Amino acid sequence: MDFLINSALAFVSTFFWMWILTQLFGKYVDRRIEDSALDAVAERTVLVKVEQIADMVYLYNAQDGTFIGQGRTSSEIDAVVRKQDKQMVVIEGEQAVLDYLNDLVKAREISLSQ
């Protein structure tokens, strides 16, 4: 009888520890997959600060301040966006410039995402 009880306890204990290890490893793998997906999105996305002086629109990387490009017309701005070959998300700029770019995007004159 003791043999059956010990065997049952060993089975339950083994099952329990295997379940714990599976849960921990599964969470680790899920976290790695999520991190990998976020890294891929971050790699293909540029956060942009826009500025307008007179009729020229200037685009800067909002994270490090580097100059991306400039344009007066929608085709010039579109060329800058296409040259980057990344999705651009405008996160900073004066409201008038944001409205101007928003109107261009709505009119499909430019696309801030590839």
Secondary structure, DSSP 4 states (H G I P E B T S, - for coil): -HHHHHHHHHHHHHHHHHHHHHHHHHHHHHHHHHHHHHHHHHHTEEEEEEEEETTEEEEEETTT--EEEEESSHHHHHHHHHHHTSEEEEEE--HHHHHHHHHHHHTTS--S--
